[in-house]
Amino acid sequence: MNKTALKNFAINARKELIEKVKAKAYKIGITEENIKKAQIESSDVIYIDGKQLDANEKKHREKLISRIKEIGYKQLVEEVAYTWFNRFTALRFMEVNNYLPTKVRVLSSSNPNSSEPDIIKEALSVDLDIDKEWVYERKINNNTEELFKYLVIKQCNSLNNVLPFMFETIDDYNEILFPEGLLSKNSFLHEMSDVTAIPESDWEQVEVIGWLYQYYISDEKDRVFKGKTKFKAEEIPYATQLFTPDWIVRYMVQNSLGRYWIELHSEHKSLVDGWEFFLDNEERESDFEEKLSPYINKEMNVEDIKCFDPAMGSGHILVYMFDVLYEIYSKCGYLEREIPKLIIENNLFGLDIDDRAYQLACFSIVMKAMEYNQRFFRIIEKEGLKLNLASIQESNKLTDEHIAYIAGNSVGTEFETIKEFCEQFKEAKTIGSLIKVGSFPQHFLEERLEFIKEQPIDDLFKIDIREKSIALFLQLIRQAKIMHNQYDVLVTNPPYMGSKNMNSVLNNFLGKYYPDSKGDLFASFMEIDHYLKSYSFYGCINQHSWMFLSSYKNLRLKIIADKSIDSMLHLGSRTFEEIGGEVVQSSAFIIRNVFIQNRKGIYLRLIDENTAKEKKDKTLDAVQNPNVLYRYMFDQKRFVDIPGSPIAYWVSEELVENFKKGEPISEIASPRIGLQTSDNNRFTRFWFEVCNDKLLFDAQDITSAMESNKKWFPFSKGGEYRKWYGNNDFVVNWENDGEEIKSYAASLYKNYTRTVKNINFYFKKAITWSKISTGDIAFRYKPNGHIFADAGPSIFSDDYLDYLHGFCNSIVALKIANTLSPTLNYEVGHIASFPILRSTIKKELIESIVKMNIDISKKDWDFYEISWDFDRHPLLTFSSPTIKTAFNKFDHFTNSQFEKLRINEEQLNSIFIEIYGLQNEISPRVNNIDVTIRKADLTYDIKSFISYVLGCSFGRYSLDENGLIYAGGKFSPARYKMFPAVEDNIIPILSDVYFEDDIVTRFVEFVEVTFGKETLRENLEFIAGAIGRKDKETVVDTIRRYFINDFYKDHLQIYKKRPIYWLFTSGKQKAFNCLIYMHRYERSTLSRIRTDYLHELQIRMDAEKKALLDIINADGITKETANAKKELKSLDLKIEELRAYDEKLHHMADMQIDIDLDDGVAVNYAKFEGLLAPIK
């Protein structure tokens, strides 16, 4: 199946249909902004903009206006567009599979050489209720579009008899909004029937219906997710619809419904041979059948099995249940022609909140029946068909008047009984199948409805109430029957929605009725026991976070104690082909709704496979070969021996024993969650953004921080994967003991302690980790002086900090971490549960290795200017007459450090593997990729050297002193003797030598000062080669090209899109560019840029232009003249760019703009929009 083609088609079809529906509405005077009144109106005709609408069209327009008032214009357009998409999809599916009763194609031709649909050719003979004179007249006049519309509507109406859920009789606004231009070659209908785009073989598979629905709503899905808000009721289907891969559906159904039947009727065991994903339990205990006997009824008839999907979507799971049930019925000896109707009416039940998905689910199941019996439509016409599927409706719009009409009284027991029943379905479009139906007076309601239907209407004013009441109550009764039932087999792919996206209705409901699973809808669907019998099978695919997160611990404990996990495919990421990355981590599983003692479940660990196909193939392999290494047998009672009771089926007996023997970290240290600012944009900065005079890096405690009168303090908030030391990037506003943060938190939550936590641990030395990670966990040392964030929780200990640091960065701790939390979240509770086995013999050795590792990692971190402890560039630290030899020394040193750290980590691994007795399951080996310090890299390090030269040029650094010299405050030129900083804080970057002190000149001068005049050329050659010198390019040209084209990109990357050197640039032609140092900016800086540099450049370019014109106007050589013309064209563009830039610069210079370093780069940079290079 070409899913790309299906997706493109469905997305484009939606856009086209919406526009066509809007166009039709416009023709009858209806737009989003306005509904025109009729110019002339009578009982049987109206005129809109001179266009006559007959009585029928008038009636349709009135219904349309009424519906718009009810749901709004946009939703109405979506509704009509989708209604027609649904119908055209159904017609296409049926014509390809030859299911249409007329046997005449509606949208295409059986003749591949004909572009005209067969129904138009056979219009006069097709077996439909048509007006042949009317049709003949349209054919004669070649009015094909109108004829096509007429025939499609007649075809749809004729199908109402057998498919009423899909083809309601068209006599409403859907008819008046029938899209025009559908027969054109550019129409989506042409693409739908184009076999080169979507082969007819795709239409032969009923799952095409589900894929098209998912793709049709994909744009809306993207829209609601981009909004990142609470989802409205009508948005929930878009946000939660996810079509289940067919092979996972087969696994779930075969191992639930299939297993259920086989355990009832072992004589049908041969059915398993055709179930490729059926996991047989090779270790089934001898008394297993005896254990099951109290729960199963071996006399059960196949017609009595109730199968249910409470979030059925387009019916994919129910369709495959149909296949398995058909096999079972056949095995039981039923007649083939009888089976489809028996399955639909007796076995299959489903619910969804989405009316569109409900239509498709009904259609898909009937089409599956047609696959088995092509005369099934005749059976429906003769005997009718009762589908046990429903689109859940809500009772929000039911008033007491409606209820009183049904009850026959506005007070009394009957009124209260019906009202109680209706109240259960308030907000049902939001809550859906999670509603637990209690009160259901079914017989009373059905009797009242029958009585009302038979009664004549005495009061004409009650016609509307009567119609609405009957219609809605019929739907409520239908869904209540399904929701009040219990089922033998429940299989579903539930909606996924975290609490942050839930509206208040859903949040409050889950908090009240599903407190142990309220964090996500999928988890709440694991607690719908009211749909299950005492020995039901529950099959599901959802996100695997329920297996590990502490917020689902109570849910896990209930499952472990009261149910039996029969099998599980632990799928991890990329299970759904259309969802990339690590965001959706999946698990599919089968649970028995009864606990069976000493029963081991089957678990397949498929998280390392990168594609859905690989996961599927591995599953098939595990079915055939139970001895594969990724197939585990686990007794779920052992989960409770692991802290938090995660579903960690892969852990060894030895590791479980370590959990029992070890002391939790929380008993020998203090793992703590840190500060949540509630607004990081307001309260945090990268340390290099703010004024250094307001920074304090080494506060010893809260008191010294307050007494310092400083504003900004180091803030540990996670970061990239790095061990031992580093990720010191941020500072937080903790001025006056966090006065501003506390005040803001109190305004949000009444009390600041909700987010400002564990203050007594601030500024203490600790080890920290990143709470959210995309890979392995890593721990880093933080000396005194840091505040820690909620995203960078920390461990505090006076006596065991280094020991714990060594353990936490060991392979043993990683194995434990992946046991407790294989998700992207490493919460404090997980780390607090790490079992610590204290070794007094090894403690001193461990701590000495840890100190060495911290020292190595700190040296690495401090080699780069992003560190606040950066001294000078390493190419100057490893002094040498040439840059090449300096780099070689640095290269040798970093390789040595890298290897030393790797060996140290392996030694720590070996020590802890021995302490924990895991020699048989863990290797101490450390891969290079897991060593988190850098080796020298020629290109990177030369570029960082160039950045350092800029820093020295601006006065951020100095050759006379180590470390950061100036980052705000009072600037002192006397501190820059060896290499003076620029006086005016402006360094031009131009395509030629227009100024004596441009950036290239200063760079060459710096290299000469630091490495000597004798080796200058050799050093420049080496630098040019490292940054990509081109053939026939001089070293100076290479360096100049790098500054013009690439330096600022690299600067933005190094400083994480918070540049401290700002690039003023005139535009695309790069006619004028200069850098300034943000911390030295003054009000007069813009004026100096304009008068001292921009105007001077304009004068020089005007002179260049004059010289070129002289060449052109002279009777010189043709080639020289041609080159001059070419140069002049380029120069004119630059001169014009400079003129426009000068206007902007003049305007903003006159504004005398101030900046405040406390506001950070983003705020200050934006003040100069149009003058500065965009941050990309």
FENRAJO-V932457 format. One record per residue. N is the residue number from 1. RES is the residue in one small letter. D_LAST is the distance of its C-alpha to the last C-alpha in Angstrom with 2 decimals. Layout:
N;RES;D_LAST  N;RES;D_LAST
This chain:
1;m;39.05  2;n;36.07  3;k;33.73  4;t;30.85  5;a;33.24  6;l;34.47  7;k;31.03  8;n;30.07  9;f;33.50  10;a;33.51  11;i;30.12  12;n;31.10  13;a;34.61  14;r;33.49  15;k;31.44  16;e;34.41  17;l;36.99  18;i;35.27  19;e;35.13  20;k;38.74  21;v;39.98  22;k;38.40  23;a;40.04  24;k;43.41  25;a;43.11  26;y;42.37  27;k;45.57  28;i;47.61  29;g;46.07  30;i;43.55  31;t;39.86  32;e;37.47  33;e;38.28  34;n;41.98  35;i;45.16  36;k;47.65  37;k;51.30  38;a;53.91  39;q;55.51  40;i;58.81  41;e;59.77  42;s;62.92  43;s;63.89  44;d;62.95  45;v;60.35  46;i;57.51  47;y;55.61  48;i;51.87  49;d;50.74  50;g;53.97  51;k;53.39  52;q;56.21  53;l;55.63  54;d;58.73  55;a;59.96  56;n;58.06  57;e;54.77  58;k;55.49  59;k;55.95  60;h;52.69  61;r;50.82  62;e;52.37  63;k;51.30  64;l;47.78  65;i;47.67  66;s;49.13  67;r;46.48  68;i;43.66  69;k;45.17  70;e;45.22  71;i;41.70  72;g;39.73  73;y;38.77  74;k;35.53  75;q;37.19  76;l;40.22  77;v;38.27  78;e;36.62  79;e;40.09  80;v;41.79  81;a;39.10  82;y;39.27  83;t;43.07  84;w;43.28  85;f;40.72  86;n;42.80  87;r;46.00  88;f;44.81  89;t;43.44  90;a;46.83  91;l;48.74  92;r;46.81  93;f;47.39  94;m;51.08  95;e;51.76  96;v;50.29  97;n;52.37  98;n;55.40  99;y;55.64  100;l;56.15  101;p;59.79  102;t;60.25  103;k;59.06  104;v;57.42  105;r;53.73  106;v;51.94  107;l;48.53  108;s;49.36  109;s;52.35  110;s;54.28  111;n;54.62  112;p;51.41  113;n;52.25  114;s;52.39  115;s;49.45  116;e;51.65  117;p;51.92  118;d;55.36  119;i;56.02  120;i;56.15  121;k;58.57  122;e;60.70  123;a;60.34  124;l;64.11  125;s;64.99  126;v;62.24  127;d;63.65  128;l;62.01  129;d;63.53  130;i;62.99  131;d;64.82  132;k;65.93  133;e;66.98  134;w;63.59  135;v;61.88  136;y;64.29  137;e;63.64  138;r;59.82  139;k;60.35  140;i;62.75  141;n;60.37  142;n;57.44  143;n;55.52  144;t;53.49  145;e;50.60  146;e;53.04  147;l;55.17  148;f;52.25  149;k;51.27  150;y;54.92  151;l;55.36  152;v;52.17  153;i;53.26  154;k;56.77  155;q;55.46  156;c;53.29  157;n;56.25  158;s;58.53  159;l;56.24  160;n;56.45  161;n;59.67  162;v;58.13  163;l;54.45  164;p;54.61  165;f;51.39  166;m;49.42  167;f;51.62  168;e;52.85  169;t;55.26  170;i;53.25  171;d;54.90  172;d;52.18  173;y;48.96  174;n;47.52  175;e;50.05  176;i;49.32  177;l;45.57  178;f;46.19  179;p;43.34  180;e;44.38  181;g;43.64  182;l;43.66  183;l;45.69  184;s;43.38  185;k;41.78  186;n;38.29  187;s;39.27  188;f;38.00  189;l;41.70  190;h;41.87  191;e;38.93  192;m;40.57  193;s;43.77  194;d;42.22  195;v;43.35  196;t;41.03  197;a;38.03  198;i;39.64  199;p;42.82  200;e;45.81  201;s;45.96  202;d;42.88  203;w;44.88  204;e;47.74  205;q;45.84  206;v;45.93  207;e;42.61  208;v;40.94  209;i;41.56  210;g;39.42  211;w;36.51  212;l;36.56  213;y;36.58  214;q;33.58  215;y;31.59  216;y;32.91  217;i;31.47  218;s;28.17  219;d;26.17  220;e;27.82  221;k;27.17  222;d;23.41  223;r;23.71  224;v;25.69  225;f;23.51  226;k;20.31  227;g;22.41  228;k;22.93  229;t;26.14  230;k;29.82  231;f;31.07  232;k;33.88  233;a;36.97  234;e;36.16  235;e;32.66  236;i;34.01  237;p;35.12  238;y;31.70  239;a;30.03  240;t;32.72  241;q;33.90  242;l;33.47  243;f;35.89  244;t;37.68  245;p;37.88  246;d;41.46  247;w;42.33  248;i;41.48  249;v;43.60  250;r;46.39  251;y;46.12  252;m;46.32  253;v;49.18  254;q;51.21  255;n;51.07  256;s;51.90  257;l;54.09  258;g;55.31  259;r;56.15  260;y;57.73  261;w;60.14  262;i;60.97  263;e;61.88  264;l;64.13  265;h;65.62  266;s;65.54  267;e;67.78  268;h;64.69  269;k;62.81  270;s;62.59  271;l;59.87  272;v;57.49  273;d;57.84  274;g;55.67  275;w;53.02  276;e;50.63  277;f;48.56  278;f;51.59  279;l;51.47  280;d;55.02  281;n;55.74  282;e;57.65  283;e;58.54  284;r;60.09  285;e;62.82  286;s;66.41  287;d;66.92  288;f;63.76  289;e;65.70  290;e;67.97  291;k;65.02  292;l;63.78  293;s;67.17  294;p;67.08  295;y;63.96  296;i;64.60  297;n;67.09  298;k;68.17  299;e;70.05  300;m;66.92  301;n;66.71  302;v;63.54  303;e;63.81  304;d;63.39  305;i;59.98  306;k;57.37  307;c;53.78  308;f;50.92  309;d;47.20  310;p;46.11  311;a;42.62  312;m;43.72  313;g;40.90  314;s;42.07  315;g;44.88  316;h;43.75  317;i;45.44  318;l;48.56  319;v;48.83  320;y;49.02  321;m;51.41  322;f;53.52  323;d;53.65  324;v;54.78  325;l;57.27  326;y;58.66  327;e;59.37  328;i;61.11  329;y;63.18  330;s;64.21  331;k;65.24  332;c;67.32  333;g;69.17  334;y;67.95  335;l;68.36  336;e;65.16  337;r;65.39  338;e;65.71  339;i;62.80  340;p;59.76  341;k;61.25  342;l;62.36  343;i;58.88  344;i;57.20  345;e;59.83  346;n;60.58  347;n;57.70  348;l;54.26  349;f;52.70  350;g;49.22  351;l;47.16  352;d;43.78  353;i;42.30  354;d;40.90  355;d;43.53  356;r;41.79  357;a;41.59  358;y;45.24  359;q;46.30  360;l;44.64  361;a;46.17  362;c;49.60  363;f;49.14  364;s;47.97  365;i;50.99  366;v;53.43  367;m;51.93  368;k;52.40  369;a;56.00  370;m;56.37  371;e;55.23  372;y;58.26  373;n;60.62  374;q;60.06  375;r;62.87  376;f;61.00  377;f;60.53  378;r;64.30  379;i;64.69  380;i;62.36  381;e;64.35  382;k;67.60  383;e;66.82  384;g;63.58  385;l;60.68  386;k;59.56  387;l;55.91  388;n;55.03  389;l;51.43  390;a;50.03  391;s;46.99  392;i;47.11  393;q;47.88  394;e;47.81  395;s;50.57  396;n;48.52  397;k;50.21  398;l;53.70  399;t;55.79  400;d;59.09  401;e;60.70  402;h;59.40  403;i;60.51  404;a;63.90  405;y;64.35  406;i;63.93  407;a;65.99  408;g;68.70  409;n;68.70  410;s;66.39  411;v;67.75  412;g;69.32  413;t;68.60  414;e;67.48  415;f;64.96  416;e;63.55  417;t;63.43  418;i;61.39  419;k;59.13  420;e;58.46  421;f;57.64  422;c;55.22  423;e;53.46  424;q;52.25  425;f;50.00  426;k;48.23  427;e;44.47  428;a;45.32  429;k;42.39  430;t;40.16  431;i;42.37  432;g;43.81  433;s;45.92  434;l;45.53  435;i;48.25  436;k;51.49  437;v;54.23  438;g;57.31  439;s;59.54  440;f;60.33  441;p;63.68  442;q;63.39  443;h;67.02  444;f;67.38  445;l;64.24  446;e;65.27  447;e;68.79  448;r;67.63  449;l;65.32  450;e;68.17  451;f;70.50  452;i;68.14  453;k;67.55  454;e;71.31  455;q;72.01  456;p;72.33  457;i;70.08  458;d;72.25  459;d;69.61  460;l;67.39  461;f;64.95  462;k;64.24  463;i;63.23  464;d;59.52  465;i;59.87  466;r;61.98  467;e;59.55  468;k;56.46  469;s;58.37  470;i;59.82  471;a;56.58  472;l;54.52  473;f;57.30  474;l;57.78  475;q;54.12  476;l;54.33  477;i;57.49  478;r;55.96  479;q;52.96  480;a;55.16  481;k;57.43  482;i;54.56  483;m;53.10  484;h;56.53  485;n;57.28  486;q;56.81  487;y;55.81  488;d;56.68  489;v;53.33  490;l;49.96  491;v;46.91  492;t;43.49  493;n;39.74  494;p;39.09  495;p;36.15  496;y;33.28  497;m;32.00  498;g;31.19  499;s;32.63  500;k;29.34  501;n;29.43  502;m;33.18  503;n;34.67  504;s;37.42  505;v;40.19  506;l;39.03  507;n;38.18  508;n;41.59  509;f;43.43  510;l;42.02  511;g;42.58  512;k;46.20  513;y;47.14  514;y;44.73  515;p;43.95  516;d;43.57  517;s;40.95  518;k;39.21  519;g;35.78  520;d;35.15  521;l;37.14  522;f;37.63  523;a;39.43  524;s;41.65  525;f;42.73  526;m;44.12  527;e;46.60  528;i;48.22  529;d;51.57  530;h;53.42  531;y;52.95  532;l;54.41  533;k;57.98  534;s;59.21  535;y;58.52  536;s;55.66  537;f;52.87  538;y;49.28  539;g;46.61  540;c;42.93  541;i;39.42  542;n;36.84  543;q;34.17  544;h;35.53  545;s;34.46  546;w;37.99  547;m;39.37  548;f;37.74  549;l;36.24  550;s;38.57  551;s;38.28  552;y;40.20  553;k;42.85  554;n;45.63  555;l;44.81  556;r;45.13  557;l;48.36  558;k;49.90  559;i;49.09  560;i;50.42  561;a;53.58  562;d;54.45  563;k;53.03  564;s;52.72  565;i;49.57  566;d;51.12  567;s;48.21  568;m;44.45  569;l;41.71  570;h;38.94  571;l;36.17  572;g;32.91  573;s;29.66  574;r;29.32  575;t;32.70  576;f;31.47  577;e;30.12  578;e;27.84  579;i;26.10  580;g;24.01  581;g;22.98  582;e;24.95  583;v;24.85  584;v;28.31  585;q;30.86  586;s;34.18  587;s;37.86  588;a;40.80  589;f;44.21  590;i;47.78  591;i;49.60  592;r;53.32  593;n;54.22  594;v;56.81  595;f;56.81  596;i;58.76  597;q;59.89  598;n;58.95  599;r;57.04  600;k;54.19  601;g;51.20  602;i;49.42  603;y;45.75  604;l;43.57  605;r;40.49  606;l;37.94  607;i;34.66  608;d;33.88  609;e;34.09  610;n;30.76  611;t;31.96  612;a;34.28  613;k;36.71  614;e;37.02  615;k;37.78  616;k;40.34  617;d;42.01  618;k;42.24  619;t;43.87  620;l;46.39  621;d;47.16  622;a;47.78  623;v;50.18  624;q;52.18  625;n;52.02  626;p;52.19  627;n;51.99  628;v;48.34  629;l;46.58  630;y;44.01  631;r;46.80  632;y;47.98  633;m;50.99  634;f;50.66  635;d;52.95  636;q;50.81  637;k;53.07  638;r;51.55  639;f;48.18  640;v;49.66  641;d;50.27  642;i;46.54  643;p;44.94  644;g;43.34  645;s;45.13  646;p;42.14  647;i;42.98  648;a;42.66  649;y;45.14  650;w;44.25  651;v;45.33  652;s;48.46  653;e;51.67  654;e;51.04  655;l;47.70  656;v;49.27  657;e;52.04  658;n;49.59  659;f;48.29  660;k;51.90  661;k;52.81  662;g;49.74  663;e;49.05  664;p;45.84  665;i;43.38  666;s;43.90  667;e;47.51  668;i;46.87  669;a;43.53  670;s;41.41  671;p;38.25  672;r;36.48  673;i;33.59  674;g;31.74  675;l;30.16  676;q;28.25  677;t;26.77  678;s;26.47  679;d;23.29  680;n;20.90  681;n;18.50  682;r;21.60  683;f;23.37  684;t;21.10  685;r;18.77  686;f;17.60  687;w;20.65  688;f;19.08  689;e;17.84  690;v;21.40  691;c;24.48  692;n;26.35  693;d;29.64  694;k;28.92  695;l;28.21  696;l;30.95  697;f;30.35  698;d;33.94  699;a;35.68  700;q;38.65  701;d;39.23  702;i;38.75  703;t;41.34  704;s;39.87  705;a;36.43  706;m;38.07  707;e;40.19  708;s;37.26  709;n;36.00  710;k;32.42  711;k;29.62  712;w;27.09  713;f;28.17  714;p;26.68  715;f;25.61  716;s;25.90  717;k;23.78  718;g;23.68  719;g;20.80  720;e;20.69  721;y;23.96  722;r;25.67  723;k;29.38  724;w;31.57  725;y;29.24  726;g;25.62  727;n;22.60  728;n;23.40  729;d;20.05  730;f;20.84  731;v;23.35  732;v;25.02  733;n;26.91  734;w;30.51  735;e;32.14  736;n;35.83  737;d;35.97  738;g;33.03  739;e;34.63  740;e;31.61  741;i;30.42  742;k;34.03  743;s;34.60  744;y;31.57  745;a;32.64  746;a;36.18  747;s;35.15  748;l;33.51  749;y;36.09  750;k;39.14  751;n;39.18  752;y;36.33  753;t;37.74  754;r;36.22  755;t;32.81  756;v;33.74  757;k;35.72  758;n;37.63  759;i;37.32  760;n;40.23  761;f;38.13  762;y;35.34  763;f;35.09  764;k;37.34  765;k;36.60  766;a;35.59  767;i;33.98  768;t;30.94  769;w;29.07  770;s;26.10  771;k;27.56  772;i;25.11  773;s;24.52  774;t;23.58  775;g;26.25  776;d;29.11  777;i;29.74  778;a;29.63  779;f;31.25  780;r;30.44  781;y;32.65  782;k;31.84  783;p;34.29  784;n;35.60  785;g;33.15  786;h;30.72  787;i;30.45  788;f;29.54  789;a;27.57  790;d;28.55  791;a;25.74  792;g;27.26  793;p;31.01  794;s;33.36  795;i;36.88  796;f;39.30  797;s;42.56  798;d;44.89  799;d;46.73  800;y;44.75  801;l;41.09  802;d;40.96  803;y;43.13  804;l;40.92  805;h;37.79  806;g;39.43  807;f;40.47  808;c;37.19  809;n;35.35  810;s;38.16  811;i;38.40  812;v;41.08  813;a;38.86  814;l;36.16  815;k;38.88  816;i;39.94  817;a;36.43  818;n;35.99  819;t;39.39  820;l;38.72  821;s;35.17  822;p;33.82  823;t;31.12  824;l;27.64  825;n;29.25  826;y;31.29  827;e;33.04  828;v;35.33  829;g;38.31  830;h;37.56  831;i;37.35  832;a;40.34  833;s;42.31  834;f;41.85  835;p;45.47  836;i;46.23  837;l;49.22  838;r;50.01  839;s;51.50  840;t;53.30  841;i;54.12  842;k;50.54  843;k;48.90  844;e;49.16  845;l;47.84  846;i;44.90  847;e;43.97  848;s;44.28  849;i;41.96  850;v;39.40  851;k;39.54  852;m;39.07  853;n;36.02  854;i;34.43  855;d;35.19  856;i;33.68  857;s;30.46  858;k;30.23  859;k;30.75  860;d;27.92  861;w;25.53  862;d;26.72  863;f;26.18  864;y;22.49  865;e;21.26  866;i;19.37  867;s;23.00  868;w;24.88  869;d;27.92  870;f;26.42  871;d;29.23  872;r;28.42  873;h;26.76  874;p;28.84  875;l;29.54  876;l;31.47  877;t;32.96  878;f;34.54  879;s;36.18  880;s;37.28  881;p;38.12  882;t;35.31  883;i;31.75  884;k;32.75  885;t;35.53  886;a;33.46  887;f;30.85  888;n;33.76  889;k;35.18  890;f;31.91  891;d;31.60  892;h;35.17  893;f;34.68  894;t;31.62  895;n;33.43  896;s;36.47  897;q;34.65  898;f;32.95  899;e;36.35  900;k;38.06  901;l;35.71  902;r;36.11  903;i;39.90  904;n;39.93  905;e;38.09  906;e;40.55  907;q;43.40  908;l;42.22  909;n;41.91  910;s;45.46  911;i;46.80  912;f;45.43  913;i;46.34  914;e;49.88  915;i;49.97  916;y;48.90  917;g;51.10  918;l;48.40  919;q;49.35  920;n;50.02  921;e;46.66  922;i;43.94  923;s;43.20  924;p;42.11  925;r;39.94  926;v;36.39  927;n;33.99  928;n;31.69  929;i;28.64  930;d;29.90  931;v;30.20  932;t;27.19  933;i;27.23  934;r;25.68  935;k;27.62  936;a;26.94  937;d;24.54  938;l;25.09  939;t;21.68  940;y;19.88  941;d;22.61  942;i;22.80  943;k;19.10  944;s;19.74  945;f;22.82  946;i;20.94  947;s;18.74  948;y;22.12  949;v;23.55  950;l;20.93  951;g;21.90  952;c;25.52  953;s;25.00  954;f;23.63  955;g;26.23  956;r;24.21  957;y;26.46  958;s;29.81  959;l;32.01  960;d;34.93  961;e;33.92  962;n;32.09  963;g;29.23  964;l;27.01  965;i;28.80  966;y;26.87  967;a;24.25  968;g;25.78  969;g;29.41  970;k;31.82  971;f;30.77  972;s;33.62  973;p;33.57  974;a;36.65  975;r;34.67  976;y;33.22  977;k;36.27  978;m;35.54  979;f;32.24  980;p;31.88  981;a;28.62  982;v;27.65  983;e;29.65  984;d;27.43  985;n;24.07  986;i;22.71  987;i;22.01  988;p;21.59  989;i;19.66  990;l;21.47  991;s;22.59  992;d;26.15  993;v;28.28  994;y;28.52  995;f;28.82  996;e;30.86  997;d;28.47  998;d;25.20  999;i;22.84  1000;v;24.64  1001;t;28.00  1002;r;27.15  1003;f;25.81  1004;v;29.03  1005;e;31.08  1006;f;29.58  1007;v;30.40  1008;e;33.87  1009;v;34.45  1010;t;33.47  1011;f;34.98  1012;g;37.57  1013;k;38.36  1014;e;40.40  1015;t;37.55  1016;l;34.86  1017;r;34.77  1018;e;34.90  1019;n;32.00  1020;l;29.81  1021;e;30.78  1022;f;29.80  1023;i;26.36  1024;a;25.74  1025;g;26.90  1026;a;24.64  1027;i;21.39  1028;g;22.55  1029;r;25.14  1030;k;26.13  1031;d;29.76  1032;k;31.52  1033;e;28.68  1034;t;29.84  1035;v;28.37  1036;v;27.31  1037;d;25.58  1038;t;23.67  1039;i;22.57  1040;r;21.71  1041;r;19.65  1042;y;17.69  1043;f;17.03  1044;i;16.04  1045;n;13.87  1046;d;12.73  1047;f;13.40  1048;y;10.30  1049;k;8.20  1050;d;11.08  1051;h;11.27  1052;l;7.96  1053;q;9.37  1054;i;12.81  1055;y;12.23  1056;k;10.29  1057;k;7.42  1058;r;10.54  1059;p;11.13  1060;i;14.83  1061;y;14.84  1062;w;13.33  1063;l;12.81  1064;f;14.83  1065;t;14.58  1066;s;16.87  1067;g;14.89  1068;k;15.02  1069;q;18.20  1070;k;16.89  1071;a;20.37  1072;f;19.67  1073;n;17.29  1074;c;18.14  1075;l;17.08  1076;i;18.60  1077;y;19.07  1078;m;18.21  1079;h;21.46  1080;r;23.54  1081;y;22.32  1082;e;25.34  1083;r;26.17  1084;s;27.36  1085;t;24.27  1086;l;23.07  1087;s;26.65  1088;r;26.95  1089;i;23.82  1090;r;25.40  1091;t;29.00  1092;d;28.89  1093;y;26.17  1094;l;25.04  1095;h;28.66  1096;e;29.92  1097;l;27.51  1098;q;28.65  1099;i;32.24  1100;r;31.73  1101;m;30.02  1102;d;32.87  1103;a;35.26  1104;e;33.57  1105;k;33.91  1106;k;37.58  1107;a;38.23  1108;l;36.78  1109;l;38.88  1110;d;41.90  1111;i;41.39  1112;i;41.00  1113;n;44.04  1114;a;46.19  1115;d;48.24  1116;g;46.31  1117;i;45.45  1118;t;43.81  1119;k;41.02  1120;e;40.26  1121;t;40.22  1122;a;37.89  1123;n;35.39  1124;a;35.69  1125;k;34.99  1126;k;31.87  1127;e;30.63  1128;l;31.64  1129;k;29.63  1130;s;26.43  1131;l;27.52  1132;d;28.25  1133;l;24.71  1134;k;23.50  1135;i;26.31  1136;e;25.47  1137;e;21.79  1138;l;23.11  1139;r;25.57  1140;a;23.10  1141;y;20.82  1142;d;24.03  1143;e;24.89  1144;k;21.73  1145;l;22.04  1146;h;25.73  1147;h;25.29  1148;m;22.93  1149;a;25.00  1150;d;28.01  1151;m;26.50  1152;q;26.72  1153;i;23.70  1154;d;24.13  1155;i;21.66  1156;d;22.71  1157;l;21.29  1158;d;22.53  1159;d;19.99  1160;g;17.11  1161;v;13.85  1162;a;12.31  1163;v;15.54  1164;n;16.23  1165;y;12.95  1166;a;13.36  1167;k;16.79  1168;f;15.67  1169;e;13.59  1170;g;14.36  1171;l;15.06  1172;l;11.92  1173;a;8.95  1174;p;6.10  1175;i;3.80  1176;k;0.00
